[in-house]
Amino acid sequence: MDQDNDAFCSCTVIHEDIVRNVKSRLTEQTQLIKMAELFKAMSDPTRLKIVNALMLSEMCVCDIAFLLKMTGPAVSHHLKTLRQCQLIKYRKDGKIVYYSLDDEHIAPLFKQGYEHVSEK
């Protein structure tokens, strides 16, 4: 038997109590849009490498570029995307700009994704 066909419900009964309960507890659309942008930003392997590196240490663009064997402008482009989604932040020290994770939620988000893809 085809497993894909087993995944579809063949009933036509709407469980109104369940639908009403779930509908009242669904996450707001504006928050879902922000979450989609967050996951979109993290959907790029290079940006994930940057997040992974920044989990280990605060770094400047030059350090990240050297680590990832990329140009500074290419790294800066990815950093801008990560900043816009509030995944990373920066601080200036003279002429040097250091990047780090924005808050304590970012590393567990990365780790959860890693654990999920590593199981089985």
C-alpha positions as a Markdown table, in Angstrom:
| # | Residue | x | y | z |
|---|---|---|---|---|
| 1 | Met | 0.0 | 0.0 | 0.0 |
| 2 | Asp | 1.2 | 3.5 | -0.8 |
| 3 | Gln | 2.3 | 5.3 | 2.4 |
| 4 | Asp | 1.6 | 8.7 | 0.8 |
| 5 | Asn | -2.0 | 7.8 | 0.3 |
| 6 | Asp | -2.3 | 6.7 | 3.9 |
| 7 | Ala | -1.4 | 10.2 | 5.0 |
| 8 | Phe | -4.6 | 11.7 | 3.7 |
| 9 | Cys | -7.8 | 11.8 | 5.7 |
| 10 | Ser | -10.8 | 10.3 | 3.8 |
| 11 | Cys | -13.4 | 11.6 | 6.2 |
| 12 | Thr | -15.7 | 14.5 | 5.5 |
| 13 | Val | -16.7 | 15.3 | 9.1 |
| 14 | Ile | -15.5 | 18.6 | 10.5 |
| 15 | His | -14.7 | 18.4 | 14.1 |
| 16 | Glu | -16.0 | 21.9 | 15.0 |
| 17 | Asp | -14.9 | 21.8 | 18.6 |
| 18 | Ile | -11.3 | 21.0 | 17.7 |
| 19 | Val | -11.3 | 23.6 | 14.9 |
| 20 | Arg | -12.7 | 26.3 | 17.1 |
| 21 | Asn | -10.2 | 25.5 | 19.9 |
| 22 | Val | -7.2 | 25.5 | 17.6 |
| 23 | Lys | -8.4 | 28.7 | 15.8 |
| 24 | Ser | -8.6 | 30.6 | 19.0 |
| 25 | Arg | -5.0 | 29.6 | 19.9 |
| 26 | Leu | -3.3 | 30.1 | 16.6 |
| 27 | Thr | -0.3 | 32.4 | 16.5 |
| 28 | Glu | -1.0 | 35.8 | 15.1 |
| 29 | Gln | -0.2 | 36.4 | 11.4 |
| 30 | Thr | 2.3 | 39.2 | 12.1 |
| 31 | Gln | 4.3 | 36.9 | 14.3 |
| 32 | Leu | 4.2 | 34.1 | 11.7 |
| 33 | Ile | 5.5 | 36.5 | 9.1 |
| 34 | Lys | 8.4 | 37.4 | 11.4 |
| 35 | Met | 9.1 | 33.8 | 12.1 |
| 36 | Ala | 9.1 | 33.0 | 8.3 |
| 37 | Glu | 11.6 | 35.8 | 7.8 |
| 38 | Leu | 13.8 | 34.3 | 10.6 |
| 39 | Phe | 13.7 | 30.8 | 9.1 |
| 40 | Lys | 14.4 | 32.2 | 5.6 |
| 41 | Ala | 17.5 | 34.0 | 7.0 |
| 42 | Met | 18.7 | 30.8 | 8.6 |
| 43 | Ser | 17.9 | 28.8 | 5.4 |
| 44 | Asp | 21.3 | 29.6 | 3.9 |
| 45 | Pro | 24.3 | 27.4 | 4.8 |
| 46 | Thr | 26.7 | 30.3 | 4.8 |
| 47 | Arg | 24.6 | 32.3 | 7.2 |
| 48 | Leu | 24.3 | 29.2 | 9.4 |
| 49 | Lys | 28.1 | 28.9 | 9.4 |
| 50 | Ile | 28.3 | 32.5 | 10.5 |
| 51 | Val | 25.8 | 31.9 | 13.3 |
| 52 | Asn | 27.7 | 28.8 | 14.3 |
| 53 | Ala | 31.0 | 30.7 | 14.4 |
| 54 | Leu | 29.4 | 33.5 | 16.4 |
| 55 | Met | 28.1 | 31.0 | 18.9 |
| 56 | Leu | 31.8 | 30.2 | 19.6 |
| 57 | Ser | 33.2 | 33.8 | 19.6 |
| 58 | Glu | 32.6 | 37.4 | 18.8 |
| 59 | Met | 34.2 | 38.1 | 15.5 |
| 60 | Cys | 34.9 | 40.9 | 13.0 |
| 61 | Val | 34.1 | 40.8 | 9.3 |
| 62 | Cys | 37.7 | 40.1 | 8.4 |
| 63 | Asp | 37.9 | 37.2 | 10.8 |
| 64 | Ile | 34.6 | 35.7 | 9.4 |
| 65 | Ala | 35.7 | 36.2 | 5.8 |
| 66 | Phe | 39.1 | 34.5 | 6.5 |
| 67 | Leu | 37.4 | 31.6 | 8.3 |
| 68 | Leu | 34.8 | 31.0 | 5.6 |
| 69 | Lys | 37.2 | 31.8 | 2.7 |
| 70 | Met | 35.0 | 34.6 | 1.4 |
| 71 | Thr | 35.4 | 38.3 | 0.6 |
| 72 | Gly | 34.5 | 40.9 | 3.1 |
| 73 | Pro | 31.7 | 42.4 | 1.0 |
| 74 | Ala | 30.1 | 38.9 | 0.6 |
| 75 | Val | 30.3 | 38.3 | 4.4 |
| 76 | Ser | 28.9 | 41.8 | 5.0 |
| 77 | His | 25.9 | 41.0 | 2.8 |
| 78 | His | 25.1 | 37.9 | 4.9 |
| 79 | Leu | 25.7 | 39.8 | 8.2 |
| 80 | Lys | 23.1 | 42.5 | 7.0 |
| 81 | Thr | 20.5 | 39.8 | 6.5 |
| 82 | Leu | 21.2 | 38.3 | 9.9 |
| 83 | Arg | 21.1 | 41.7 | 11.6 |
| 84 | Gln | 17.7 | 42.5 | 9.9 |
| 85 | Cys | 16.2 | 39.4 | 11.5 |
| 86 | Gln | 17.8 | 40.3 | 14.9 |
| 87 | Leu | 19.9 | 37.1 | 14.9 |
| 88 | Ile | 23.1 | 39.0 | 15.4 |
| 89 | Lys | 24.2 | 42.4 | 16.7 |
| 90 | Tyr | 27.4 | 44.4 | 16.5 |
| 91 | Arg | 29.6 | 46.7 | 18.6 |
| 92 | Lys | 32.3 | 49.1 | 17.5 |
| 93 | Asp | 35.7 | 49.2 | 19.1 |
| 94 | Gly | 37.6 | 52.0 | 17.4 |
| 95 | Lys | 37.6 | 51.2 | 13.7 |
| 96 | Ile | 36.8 | 47.5 | 14.2 |
| 97 | Val | 33.2 | 46.2 | 14.2 |
| 98 | Tyr | 32.6 | 43.0 | 16.2 |
| 99 | Tyr | 29.6 | 40.8 | 15.6 |
| 100 | Ser | 27.9 | 38.5 | 18.1 |
| 101 | Leu | 24.6 | 36.7 | 18.6 |
| 102 | Asp | 21.8 | 39.1 | 19.4 |
| 103 | Asp | 20.5 | 37.2 | 22.4 |
| 104 | Glu | 20.3 | 33.9 | 24.3 |
| 105 | His | 17.6 | 32.5 | 22.0 |
| 106 | Ile | 19.8 | 32.1 | 18.9 |
| 107 | Ala | 22.2 | 29.4 | 20.0 |
| 108 | Pro | 19.4 | 27.0 | 21.2 |
| 109 | Leu | 17.5 | 27.6 | 17.9 |
| 110 | Phe | 20.7 | 26.5 | 16.0 |
| 111 | Lys | 21.2 | 23.6 | 18.3 |
| 112 | Gln | 17.6 | 22.4 | 18.0 |
| 113 | Gly | 17.9 | 22.4 | 14.2 |
| 114 | Tyr | 21.2 | 20.5 | 14.4 |
| 115 | Glu | 19.8 | 17.9 | 16.8 |
| 116 | His | 16.7 | 17.5 | 14.5 |
| 117 | Val | 18.8 | 16.8 | 11.4 |
| 118 | Ser | 21.2 | 14.6 | 13.3 |
| 119 | Glu | 18.7 | 12.1 | 14.7 |
| 120 | Lys | 18.2 | 8.7 | 13.1 |
